[in-house]
């Protein structure tokens, strides 16, 4: 689930003096990553700057073609377009990988380098309602937005096309100045991330894909990761795993309740599907909804390690609690926890959330009806040592044990939690690149959001997986989603610097020992 890409921006400590000096000199990024001469980076940067207007148009064209897996929108056009822009960026091969759902894309750029790096893209986006947007969601309009500067507004701008295209544009710039990437690149793409990647395993384990992924140092996701104020990066070493599901009670299928909506006076002798669903939902958590009570679910929750607690303590010191509360509108944390305790709970505890409820009459006033059907849309978020497969079994067994055999369970997607070791080569390369750019980093044990990194970190791929990038964007899954193109804050990267950061990472990885 791409909420991993929509981190809340909060005030953090001021950037180190070197960044301010670089900004004052007119360049956010300072050339000098090992393996790339200053002249090489200067030439690449010049090509990025020259290509900027066309690059903006390419992003706008991509935004104009939304793939919405949940609605079946552009599910054929999306992978075809993804393959097209990969080849245009220099990938020698770009093949559509068939699945039982939305097809994926696998592309390779083999320059004969010593190392391979895998890159994960998603080309699907979340649903959108144009009436809720201040500008058309598929236009990619450039607007001035204080305090950020010039931003591009559009569905997929920050989640995740805007960040992904910076890598493609960096490769274009290298090719324009006659420079080969310092590493070989394997690009794996899916069109179902927003519905919890139900068929991504078919792509990752495809016989044309798996052997290449197994050669990679790791897999990374390009995207904006800076704080909106300080420019500091929050670097996560993992993510929770989701189970997307729907619970339904349908009288027409079970005989418990009416087969169609009837007059409410019959409630005296006929079961209500809505009440059945409400009672079933109430068994899944404690009365406040905050702690799962699903049978056996909490038994395998792995406690935080001393190092993870240390990272959380650092995170609490460097982030602004009041800014987060103001952004979300909450006045207190669960059980009046301290800020540090709230972060510990956020990152260490699984959750069961109700996304929405459907059923019955929802118009003005009331209506004397006994509805025949009700549905709840939920997601379960898991932490290390919990698994998707076991959780799915637990849901069905839990309901059956309590007499809710009439509650249908539809599992629509999900995967295990993701963990990557702090000493992994891709982590160290990313940290080295950030250091060379003068950008401070705060490590976090994991994101409270989700992405299908476990398909990489677990067998048969068994490689570390991370997010990396600079820049800022916001509004993923919400109206007026945007990404910064020209930053008003010298501490936060705009388009050119975000593109150059992708080149910096590739060079840093090439030089890892």
N, C-alpha and C positions, 0 to 999 in steps of 0.2 A: 504494500500500500504506500502510495507516494507521499504521504504526510511526512515521511523521512526527509523530503526535500523542502519542507516548509517550516523551518525552525523559527521560533520567535526571536526577534531582534531585541536585545536588551543592552543597557549601558554596561560597559566593562572598562577595565583599566586602560589608560591612555597608551597609544602605541609608542614603541621605543623611538629614541631620538633619530635613529638611522632612517626610519620611514619618513619622518617629517622632513629630514634633509633631502631625501630623494624626491619627495613631492615638491619641495621648494625649487628643486633643480628642473622641474618640468616633467619628470618621469616617475610614475608610481613604482615601477619595477626597476631594480638595479641589475644590469647584466653582469654575468660572472659565474653562472653555474658551471661547475667543472665539466669539461668535455665540449663546451660551446664557447668559442671565442667571442669577445666583445663585438668584433666585426660581424660575425655570423648572426648574433642576436640582434644587432642593430639593423642588419639587412632584413631579417625576418620581420622585425617590428615595422620597418618602413613599408614592407609589402602588406602587412596587416592594416596599417593606416590607409594605404592606397585602396585597399579592397573594402573599406568600411561601408561605404554607401551600398555597394552590391551585396555585402554580407547582411546588411539590415533587410534588404529586399528578399534575400533568400529565407531569412527567418520569418518574414511576413508571409511569404508563399507557403512555408511549412505550417504556420499557424492557420492559414486559410483552409488547410486540409485536415480536419480533425478526425481521428479514429476514436470512436467511442464504443468500446467493446460491449458495454452494458446494453447499448441500444442497437448493436449491429451496424453502426454507421461507418462507412468507408473501411470495412474490414478487409477488402481486397485492394483498394487503392492505397491504404496506409503502408503495407509492406512493399508494394511496388515502388512507391515514392522513396521509402527508406533505402532500398537497394540503389535507386537512381542517384541519390545525393551522396551515398557512400562512394560509388564509382567516380562521381564528379570530384570528390575530395582526394582521389588518388588510390583508392583500394583496387587492387588488381582483380579480385573476385568479389562478387556480392550476389549471394544465392538466396532465394526464398526457401525457407525450411517449412514444409507442411506440418500441421498439427491437427488435432481433433477439434480445435477451436480456431482462433485467429492465427494465421501463419506468422512465423518469425523470419528473421533475416540474419545471415551469417556472412561476414566479409573479412577478407584478409589482405594485409599489406605487408609483404615479405620483402625486406630490403637487404636480406643477408646479414642482419645484425646478430650479435651474440645472444641477445635476450628477446623474449616475447612478453608483451603485456596484453591482457584481455581488457576489453572495454564493454560495459553494459549500457545499452540504450533502451528506453521505452518510447514508442511512438504513439501510444494511446493517451488520451486525456480524459479528465473527469467530465461528467455531464454539465451543461450550462444552460441558463435561461437568459436570453438576450434582454428581456425586460428588466433584469436586475443589474445590468451593466450600464456604466455611464458612457461607454463607447462600444461599438460593435465588437463582440468577443472574438470574431474571426478576422478582424481587420489588422491587428497588430499596429495600432495607431501610436505614433510618438507624441507624448504629451509632457508638459512640464509639471512635475509633482514635487512640491516642497515636503520635506527638506532634501529629497533624494537627487533632484536634477532632472534630466531628460530620461523618461522611461518608456518602454514599449508595453502597452496594455493588450492582453489577449490570452485566450485559453491555451495553456501550454507554454506561456512566456517564461515562467520560472520552473514549472513542473511539467516537462523537464527539457523542452526543446531549446530554450535559450542557453542553458548551460552546455547541453550536448553539442550544439552547433559551434561552440567556441573551439572544440577540438577539431572538428572538420575544417574550420577556417584556418586554424593553425597549420594543419597539414597542407592546405591550399597555399598558404604563404611560404612554407618551406619549399614546396615544389616550384613556386614562382621565382625563387632566387637560386634554384638549382641545388638545394640541400635535401638530402634524404633524412627521414626520421632516424634518430639514433637507436631505435628499437623496432622490432617487428610488432605489428598490431593485429589482434584478432577482435573483431567487433561482433558482438552478439546482441540481437535486438528482439524485443517482444512487443505485442500489441494488446496484452491483457493484464498489465501490472495493476491497473486501477480496479480490477475485479479479483485481485489476489492471485494472479498468475496461475490459473488452474492447469495450463498446459505447457508451462515454461520448461518443465523437466524434459519434455519431448524434444525441445530445441537443444538444451544443454547436453543431453546424452545422445544426440543424433550422431551416427557414425562419421559424418564429415566434420562435426563440431568438436566432440569430446577429445579426440587425440590432440587437437590444436590447443584447446584450453588446458590440457594437462602439461603442455610445454611452457605455459605462461608463468611468470613470476607471481602473478596474482591478477585480480580483476578490479577495475576501479570504475566509478561513476563520476563523470564530470558534472559540475554544477556549482552555483554560487553558494558560498558558505561563510561569508563575512558578517560580522555584527554591523548593523546600520550606522552606529555611532563611532565605535572605536576601530572598526576594521579587523578586529581579532576574529580568528577562526575557531569554531567549536568542532573538534575532530573526534568523531565517534568510532569506537572499536567494535561496534556491533549494533544489533537492532532486535527488537522484539519480533516474534513471529505471529502471524494472524491466522485465525480461522473465520472465514466469512460464511454466514449461514442465515437461513430463514426458517422460522417456526410457524407452521400453519395449522389451523383447525378449520376444517371444512365439513359442515354438516352433510353436504351432498355426497361426500365420499365415505364418511364414517358412520352415518346414521345417528350420531350423537349431536343433536341439534337439528334444525330444519334444513331441508334441501335447498330452500330459497328463503329470502327475507319474508317474515310473517309478522302479524300484529303482535305487539309487545304483551298483550294480555295473556298470551299463551306461555309466558315465562313461568307461570304457576305450575306447569307440568312438562315443559320441554327445556332441555339443557341449552345454555347459551355458549356458542363457540368462543365468543369474546371473553366471557368469564373463565372458560377452560384455559384459554391462552394466558390470561392474566395470572391465574393461579399457578400454572406451569412456570411462568417467568419468575414468580416470586420464590420458587425453590432454588433458583440458580445462584442467588447471592444473599448476603445478610440483608436485613430489612432496609438499611440505608443504601443498599446497592453498591457498596464500596469493596466488599470482600467476597470473592467467589466461594460458593458452597457446593459446587459441582463435585460429586463423589469422587474421591481420589485425585482430584485435579491439583490440589496444593501440596500433595505429598512429595513431589519431586522438585519443588522450587529450590534452586541452588542459592544459598546465602551469598551475599557480597563478600568478596575476598578483601583482605586488608588493603591491597593496592587499589581496588575499586572504591573502597570507602575514602581512601586518600584523595583520589581523583574527584570524587563528589564533594569533599570538603573544599578543595581548591575551586571547583566550579561554583559552589555557594558563595565563596568570598569574591569571586570575580564577576558575578552577575547581580543585577539589580532586581531585588524582589518586588519592590513597589512598582517598577515599570511593567513587570509581568502581570501583576495583579490589575494594574490600570488597563493593560491591553485586553485582558480576558474579562474584566469586570467582576471578578470574585474578590471578596473582602477577607477571606480566610482560607486556609488549607483544610483538608479533611482532618477531623478530630483536633483542630487548632494546633496542628504540628508546627514546629519551627520550619524555617525555609530550607535548611539543610536536610531535615527529616523528610520534607516534602519531595526533595530531589531523590533521596534514597528510595522512598516509596515509589516514585514515578518510574525509576529505572530498574527496580528490583522485584516489583510485584506484578503478577498477572492481573488482568481485568476482564470483565464481561460487560459490554456496553450495548445498550439498546439504541440503534441508529434511528429507528422509526417504527411506528405502529400504524397498521392499515386495517380499517374495519368499521362497519356501521355508518351511521349518518353523521356528517360533519358540516352540514349547512347551517344557516342561521336558525336560532331558536331550537326547538326539540322536534322529534318525530317518533311516534309510537311504533317502533319497529324492533323486532328481535332479529338481528343480523345472522346470516347463515355462515359467514366466513370471517376469519380474522388472521392477520399475518403480522409477525414481528421480524424486523431485520436487525441482526446482531453481528457484532464482531467480538471475538475473543482474542486477547493479546497475551502471548506466552513469553516466558523468560527461559534462560538456559536450563537444560535438563528436562524441560517439558517438550513434547513432540506433537506435531500436527496429527499424526495417525492415532496416537493414543487419546488425544483430546476428542477427536471425532467419535471414537467408540464410547468415551465417557458420557458424552451428551445423550446419546440414545439410551444407554444403560440407566443413566440417572432418571430420565423421564419415565422409562418403563417401570422401574422399581417403585415409582410413586403413582402408578396407575394412569399415566398419561400416554398410553399407546396410541390414542387418537391424535396426538400432536405430531404432525409430519415434520421431519427434519430434512432440509435441503442444504447440503454443503456445496457452496458455489466457488470456493477457492481457499487457498492458504498454503503455508509452508512453515518450516521450523524457524526458531530464532537463529540469529547470526552472531558469531563471535570470531574476532581476528586478534591474534597475539600482537602485543605492543612492539615486539622485536622483529616482526615480519619485514621482509625487504621492502615491500611496497609502502608500508607505514613509514619506515625510516627514510625512504626516498621522498615521500610527501613532506615529511617534517624537514628534511634537508632543503627542499625547494622553498618551503615557506620561510625558512631561516635565511636563505639567500635573498629572498624578496623583502626581508625585514618585517615579516608579519608574525606577530605572536600567536601562539596556539594554546588552547585549553583542551586537554584530553578529557573525554567522557567515556565511561565504560560501555555505554550503548545509547542508542536513540530510543525514545519511547514509541516512535513510529516504526514502520516496517518497510522492508524491501526484500526481494527474494535472494538475498546474498547467501542464504544457507544452501542453495543449489550449487554454489561455488565452493563454500567452505567445507561441505561434507562430501563424502565419497559419492560418486567416483571421481569428481573433479579435484576436491581436496586442496584448494588454493585459498590464500587470504583474499579478502574482499573489502574495499574501502570506498569512501567518497572523497573527492578532492576537487578543489577549485577556489576561485575568488570571485568577488562581486556580490551583489545583493539583489534578491527578489522576494516578493511576498504575494500572498493571496492564493496559494495553491488550493484548489477545490472551492474557491470562493469567487464572487464577482470581482471584477476589476483586478484580476491577477496581473502582475507586472514584473519586469526585470529592468534593472538600471542599464541604460546605454551610455549616457554621459553623466558621470557622478559629480554632484556638487560638493561632495566631501572628499578631500584629497586622500583620506585614509581608506576609502572604499573604492575598489576597482570599477571602472566602466568597461565597455565592450573591448577596447583595444587591450587593456591590461589583463582582462579575464582571458582573452585569447592567448596572449603571451605567456600567461601562467601555465597553460597546457603544454606549451613548448618547453618551459622550464622543468616541468615534472618529467617529461620524457627524457630530457638530458640528465636529470638527477638520477633517474632509474638506471640509465645506461652506465653510469659511473659507480653504482653500488658494488662493493666488493663482496 
